[in-house]
Amino acid sequence: MTAYTTYSDGSTITAKGGANAAGFPSVVVFENVFDASKRNLVQNDVAAVLSIPAGTLIMGVHWEVETVEGASRNFAIGDGSDTNGFIETTDGNTLASGATALALTEATPNTVTGYSAGKYYSAADTLDVLAVTSGGLTALKLRVKAYGFQFGV
């Protein structure tokens, strides 16, 4: 077996990547803090926390509770198409953090659950915090980060 790294004309076969040169996607991280003490949410209300530009592939979301809710209240993180697409219902009354992880819904065949494998935004959108439980969110301070690639549409 012969391994080739160039074409017959001498030009390189191997693609070069990882640059922020024109035409390459840029690695992006979006970050914001939602403070429910400044904007109370009742059950099923959402707060837009991150603006996602068109042409962006969000690979994952990380969250961190900085101030607890003070009562048994839950939140989720998603977008207008799926309000808990990235982060399922999560306890807002515990100092904790978490992130998206690949999840499968068992069936024949198995399918990816929510946006656990990422989501491409062809149009600009927002990532939203959803107040899941009755009583809403009134004290929660939540740091939200999303990471992925921007393709410069």
DRENDRENTOR-632169 format. One record per atom (N, C-alpha, C, CB): residue in one letter; x, y, z. Coordinates in steps of 0.02 Angstrom, whole numbers, padded with zeros to 5 digits, always signed. Atoms other than C-alpha are relative to their C-alpha. Glycine has a CB too. Example, Ala and Ser with C-alpha at 12.3 -4.5 7.8 and 13.67 -1.06 7.14 Angstrom:
A+00045-00059+00000
A+00615-00225+00390
A+00045+00060+00000
A-00050+00001+00062
S-00042-00059-00003
S+00684-00053+00357
S-00039+00055+00037
S+00020+00023-00071
This chain:
M+00042-00059+00000
M+00000+00000+00000
M+00044+00062+00000
M-00048+00000+00061
T-00036-00063+00003
T+00062+00173-00043
T-00045+00055+00028
T+00023+00017-00072
A+00038-00057-00028
A+00007+00328+00055
A+00023+00063-00036
A+00010+00006+00077
Y-00016-00061+00038
Y+00001+00487-00049
Y-00021+00062+00039
Y-00034-00002-00069
T+00016-00065-00029
T+00005+00665+00017
T-00003+00055-00053
T+00051+00018+00053
T+00003-00048+00055
T+00019+00751-00154
T-00032-00032-00061
T+00071+00026-00016
Y+00026+00023+00064
Y-00063+00739-00324
Y+00059-00011-00047
Y-00051+00050-00031
S-00053+00013+00049
S+00036+00689-00478
S+00036+00064-00021
S-00028-00034-00062
D-00031-00064+00019
D+00067+00874-00515
D+00040+00031+00057
D-00052+00049-00024
G-00039-00025-00057
G+00148+00897-00343
G-00040+00041+00050
G+00057+00040-00024
S+00040-00040-00047
S+00005+00995-00262
S-00024-00045+00057
S-00061+00032-00036
T+00017+00036-00062
T-00047+00944-00086
T-00071-00025-00001
T+00011+00045+00060
I+00067+00029-00006
I-00194+00827-00060
I-00032+00020+00066
I+00003-00077-00005
T+00026-00012-00067
T-00213+00859+00127
T-00028+00070+00007
T+00054-00012+00052
A+00031-00065-00010
A-00334+00999+00167
A+00027+00031+00064
A-00077-00006+00004
K-00023-00036-00059
K-00274+01130+00288
K-00061+00033+00031
K+00055+00052-00017
G+00057-00030-00034
G-00396+01193+00418
G+00021+00031+00065
G-00055-00052+00011
G-00014-00028-00065
G-00409+01277+00584
G+00020+00073-00002
G+00052-00038+00033
A-00019-00070+00005
A-00370+01449+00518
A-00063+00044+00003
A+00039+00013-00065
N+00055-00047+00004
N-00479+01603+00533
N+00006+00041-00064
N+00000+00047+00062
A-00007-00032+00065
A-00440+01644+00353
A-00069+00004-00033
A+00050-00039-00045
A+00063-00007+00036
A-00577+01697+00233
A-00023-00068-00025
A+00007+00049-00059
G+00029+00063+00023
G-00692+01552+00195
G-00002-00054+00053
G+00039-00025-00058
F+00002+00050-00054
F-00657+01455+00355
F-00050+00022+00052
F+00071-00009+00031
P+00046-00019-00054
P-00788+01448+00491
P+00039+00024+00061
P-00045-00059+00019
S-00030-00026-00062
S-00749+01544+00651
S-00030-00037+00059
S-00010+00076+00007
V+00024+00029-00063
V-00761+01460+00820
V-00030+00058+00040
V+00057-00037+00040
V+00033-00053-00037
V-00884+01561+00923
V-00025-00025+00068
V-00060+00028-00040
V+00029+00013-00066
V-00936+01567+01105
V-00044+00060+00017
V+00055-00012+00055
F+00047-00052-00021
F-01089+01666+01159
F-00011-00009+00075
F-00068-00003-00040
E+00008+00005-00072
E-01112+01707+01343
E-00043+00058+00025
E+00068+00000+00036
N+00042-00052-00030
N-01239+01801+01447
N-00024-00026+00068
N-00059+00020-00046
V+00030+00018-00065
V-01315+01803+01622
V-00072+00024+00000
V+00041+00030+00059
F+00071-00018-00010
F-01503+01799+01648
F-00012+00008+00074
F-00048-00053-00032
D+00014-00015-00070
D-01558+01878+01812
D-00076+00008+00009
D+00038+00064+00024
A+00073+00000-00008
A-01739+01835+01856
A-00023+00053+00051
A-00024-00068+00022
S+00020-00053-00047
S-01737+01964+01997
S-00012+00066-00037
S+00053+00009+00055
K+00011-00060+00041
K-01733+02097+01860
K-00056-00009-00051
K+00064+00019-00035
R+00054+00016+00047
R-01860+02009+01747
R-00031-00065+00023
R+00026-00005-00074
N+00036+00060-00023
N-01980+01891+01834
N-00034-00034-00059
N-00052+00018+00055
L+00035+00040+00050
L-02048+01751+01726
L-00053-00042+00034
L+00050-00044-00041
V+00051+00046-00025
V-02212+01662+01757
V+00007-00065-00040
V-00072+00030-00007
Q-00005+00065+00033
Q-02233+01479+01707
Q-00013+00007-00075
Q-00050-00050+00031
N+00001+00002+00073
N-02204+01453+01519
N+00023+00064-00034
N-00069-00015-00023
D-00032-00059+00030
D-02128+01627+01494
D+00071-00019-00020
D+00000+00060+00049
V-00070+00008+00020
V-01961+01635+01404
V+00034+00067-00001
V+00005-00035-00069
A-00042-00060+00006
A-01820+01760+01409
A+00055-00016-00051
A+00031+00021+00069
A-00053+00009+00051
A-01707+01777+01256
A+00066+00021+00031
A-00016+00042-00064
V-00063-00015-00034
V-01531+01765+01327
V+00059+00005-00047
V+00014-00052+00051
L-00055-00003+00047
L-01418+01739+01177
L-00026+00011-00071
L+00042-00065+00003
S+00017-00012+00071
S-01431+01810+01000
S+00047-00043-00043
S+00006+00075-00018
I-00038+00044+00043
I-01376+01682+00872
I-00006+00026-00072
I-00025-00075+00005
P+00003-00026+00069
P-01329+01753+00700
P-00015-00055-00050
P+00066+00034-00018
A+00011+00047+00054
A-01381+01671+00538
A+00066-00033-00020
A-00032+00035-00061
G-00060+00035+00022
G-01258+01541+00476
G+00042-00027+00057
G+00041+00045-00042
T-00036+00024-00059
T-01211+01477+00649
T-00023-00070+00018
T-00010+00048+00060
L+00014+00067-00024
L-01199+01296+00705
L+00016-00001+00074
L+00042-00054-00039
I-00011+00005-00073
I-01223+01283+00894
I+00009-00073+00016
I-00061+00032+00040
M-00017+00070-00016
M-01139+01124+00953
M-00021-00019+00071
M+00074-00011-00009
G+00019+00016-00068
G-01181+01138+01137
G-00013+00062+00042
G+00054-00041+00032
V+00017-00053-00046
V-01242+01241+01282
V+00023-00020+00070
V-00077+00015+00000
H-00021+00010-00070
H-01170+01259+01458
H-00039+00049+00042
H+00079+00009+00009
W+00036-00044-00046
W-01266+01331+01605
W+00030-00006+00069
W-00076-00017+00002
E-00023+00000-00070
E-01220+01379+01783
E-00047+00043+00042
E+00072+00026+00005
V+00043-00038-00047
V-01338+01430+01924
V+00047+00038+00046
V-00048-00048+00040
E-00041-00043-00043
E-01253+01578+02010
E-00037+00022+00062
E+00024+00060-00039
T+00042-00016-00057
T-01398+01624+02124
T-00061-00046-00004
T-00022+00076+00001
V+00056+00047+00001
V-01528+01494+02173
V-00067+00036+00002
V+00005-00050+00059
E+00067-00028+00003
E-01713+01523+02151
E-00029+00009+00071
E-00046-00045-00041
G+00026-00005-00068
G-01752+01494+02336
G-00063-00039+00011
G-00012+00072+00017
A+00059+00043-00004
A-01897+01379+02299
A+00009-00053-00054
A-00068+00040-00010
S-00006+00055+00049
S-01921+01220+02199
S-00028+00023-00067
S-00037-00063+00025
R+00019-00025+00067
R-01925+01296+02025
R+00049-00024-00052
R-00004+00078+00000
N-00041+00028+00053
N-01859+01232+01860
N+00004+00045-00061
N-00026-00068-00020
F-00009-00036+00063
F-01792+01303+01698
F+00020-00049-00054
F+00053+00057+00007
A-00024+00038+00057
A-01752+01238+01524
A+00031+00051-00048
A-00057-00043-00034
I-00031-00045+00050
I-01650+01310+01379
I-00012-00029-00069
I+00076+00009+00014
G+00012+00020+00069
G-01700+01303+01197
G-00007+00060-00044
G-00063-00044-00004
D+00014-00056+00044
D-01765+01413+01059
D-00075+00000-00017
D+00043-00004-00065
G+00071-00005+00017
G-01931+01459+00978
G-00030-00064-00029
G-00010+00055-00048
S+00025+00063+00029
S-01944+01290+00891
S-00006-00056+00052
S+00047-00023-00055
D+00000+00052-00051
D-01908+01183+01045
D+00027+00032+00065
D+00044-00062-00021
T-00018-00040-00059
T-01909+01272+01214
T+00047-00036+00048
T-00062+00020+00037
N-00048+00036-00041
N-01806+01135+01296
N+00047-00042-00044
N-00036-00046+00051
G-00040+00037+00048
G-01707+01081+01143
G+00072-00013+00021
G+00001+00037-00064
F-00070+00010-00021
F-01535+01105+01221
F+00005-00028+00071
F+00037+00066-00004
I-00003+00022-00070
I-01565+01084+01409
I-00071-00016+00022
I+00033+00056+00046
E+00064+00021-00026
E-01711+00984+01477
E-00013+00033+00067
E-00003-00078+00007
T+00019-00028-00064
T-01802+01035+01636
T+00054-00013+00052
T-00066-00030+00024
T-00056+00002-00046
T-01669+01075+01767
T-00017+00039+00063
T+00064+00028-00033
D+00013-00031-00065
D-01675+01123+01952
D+00035+00068+00006
D+00023-00046+00057
G-00028-00066-00008
G-01650+01309+01980
G+00012+00018+00073
G-00046+00051-00030
N-00009-00014-00071
N-01637+01293+02169
N+00062-00036+00028
N-00062-00022+00039
T-00063+00032-00020
T-01464+01211+02174
T+00057+00035-00036
T-00001-00076-00016
L-00060-00027+00032
L-01295+01290+02143
L+00033-00057-00038
L+00050+00032+00053
A-00025+00055+00042
A-01244+01180+01998
A+00014+00026-00069
A-00051-00058-00002
S-00011-00017+00070
S-01190+01181+01818
S-00007-00063-00041
S+00070+00032-00011
G+00008+00058+00044
G-01213+01068+01668
G+00008+00022-00072
G-00067-00033+00011
A-00009-00014+00071
A-01198+01055+01481
A-00038-00052-00041
A+00075+00001-00020
T+00032+00047+00044
T-01279+00972+01333
T+00045-00062-00009
T-00016+00032-00069
A-00035+00062+00015
A-01229+00792+01301
A-00043-00038-00049
A+00015-00042+00065
L+00037+00038+00049
L-01278+00679+01159
L-00048-00048+00035
L+00047-00039-00047
A+00052+00043-00030
A-01441+00593+01205
A-00040-00031-00057
A-00046+00040+00048
L+00040+00035+00050
L-01539+00464+01106
L-00067-00020+00028
L+00038-00061-00025
T+00065+00026-00016
T-01722+00422+01107
T-00003-00070-00028
T-00058+00046-00028
E-00001+00070+00022
E-01735+00233+01101
E-00062-00016-00040
E+00005-00047+00060
A+00052+00021+00045
A-01838+00167+00958
A+00034-00043-00053
A-00040+00061-00032
T-00031+00035+00056
T-01809+00074+00796
T-00008+00042-00062
T-00033-00070-00011
P-00067-00007-00030
P-01701+00162+00743
P-00001+00053+00056
P+00052+00019-00053
N-00007-00053-00050
N-01641+00270+00888
N+00006+00067-00036
N+00063-00013+00045
T-00006-00067+00028
T-01653+00457+00857
T+00032+00046+00051
T-00069+00027-00022
V-00031-00049-00044
V-01559+00605+00928
V-00054+00038+00037
V+00046+00049-00040
T+00048-00036-00041
T-01653+00689+01071
T+00014+00074-00003
T+00002-00026+00073
G-00008-00074+00002
G-01683+00876+01051
G+00057+00022-00044
G+00010+00027+00071
Y-00058-00027+00037
Y-01530+00973+00996
Y+00065-00027+00029
Y-00001+00077+00000
S-00060+00024-00035
S-01407+00863+01090
S+00058-00013-00048
S-00017-00065+00037
A-00054+00006+00049
A-01307+00841+00929
A+00014+00067-00034
A-00018-00053-00054
G-00010-00067+00028
G-01314+01029+00892
G-00058+00020-00045
G+00065+00003-00039
K+00051-00026+00045
K-01422+01139+00783
K+00030+00055-00043
K-00062+00027+00039
Y-00022-00051+00047
Y-01385+01243+00628
Y-00055+00053-00006
Y+00018-00030-00069
Y+00047-00056+00006
Y-01468+01415+00622
Y+00012+00034-00067
Y+00006+00050+00059
S-00007-00032+00065
S-01491+01468+00441
S-00025+00073+00002
S-00039-00039-00054
A+00025-00068-00012
A-01584+01623+00503
A+00017+00019+00072
A-00077+00006-00014
A-00015-00024-00067
A-01545+01730+00655
A-00056-00022+00048
A+00007+00077+00002
D+00048+00024-00050
D-01629+01668+00814
D+00027+00017+00069
D-00013-00077-00007
T-00025-00010-00068
T-01612+01674+01003
T-00004-00066+00037
T-00042+00054+00038
L+00006+00055-00047
L-01578+01545+01137
L-00036+00029+00061
L+00070-00031+00020
D+00045-00025-00051
D-01706+01561+01275
D+00001-00042+00063
D-00070+00003-00028
V+00011+00034-00063
V-01726+01519+01458
V-00075-00004+00010
V+00035+00037+00061
L+00071+00012-00010
L-01897+01443+01493
L-00014-00011+00074
L-00024-00061-00041
A+00023+00013-00069
A-01984+01453+01664
A-00048-00059-00005
A-00035+00063+00032
V+00037+00063+00009
V-02048+01274+01677
V-00056-00008+00051
V+00047-00059+00005
T+00048+00018-00053
T-02140+01262+01844
T-00044+00059+00020
T+00037-00025+00061
S+00043-00053-00025
S-02283+01358+01922
S+00039+00040+00052
S-00067-00029+00031
G-00040-00044-00043
G-02218+01504+02022
G+00054+00036-00041
G+00033-00040+00057
G-00048-00033+00046
G-02101+01545+01877
G+00069+00006+00029
G-00025+00068-00018
L-00068-00014-00023
L-01929+01617+01906
L+00001+00072+00025
L+00052-00011-00056
T-00001-00068-00028
T-01905+01768+02021
T+00067+00019+00030
T-00052+00005+00053
A-00065-00015-00031
A-01729+01755+02096
A+00059-00031-00036
A-00001-00023+00071
L-00053+00038+00033
L-01629+01639+01983
L+00048+00045-00038
L-00030-00051-00048
K-00051-00033+00041
K-01466+01706+01913
K+00037-00057-00035
K+00050+00045+00044
L-00023+00056+00041
L-01410+01593+01771
L+00048+00023-00054
L-00059-00036-00031
R-00049-00014+00053
R-01252+01604+01665
R-00010-00052-00055
R+00075-00001+00027
V+00011+00044+00057
V-01280+01530+01490
V+00054+00013-00051
V-00071+00010-00030
K-00050-00005+00053
K-01145+01494+01362
K-00019-00049-00055
K+00072-00016+00026
A+00010+00044+00057
A-01164+01421+01188
A+00063+00004-00043
A-00065+00021-00042
Y-00061+00000+00041
Y-01021+01368+01076
Y-00015-00036-00066
Y+00059-00034+00037
G+00009+00032+00064
G-01007+01319+00895
G+00042+00033-00053
G-00072+00001-00021
F-00036-00026+00057
F-00955+01381+00724
F-00044+00049-00038
F+00024-00057-00047
Q+00036-00048+00041
Q-01006+01533+00623
Q+00029-00004-00070
Q+00005+00072+00029
F-00022+00011+00068
F-01000+01505+00437
F-00003+00062-00044
F-00041-00054-00030
G-00003-00064+00036
G-01019+01687+00385
G-00046+00005-00059
G+00069+00011-00023
V+00050-00005+00054
V-01177+01677+00282
V-00014+00072-00016
V-00066-00036+00020
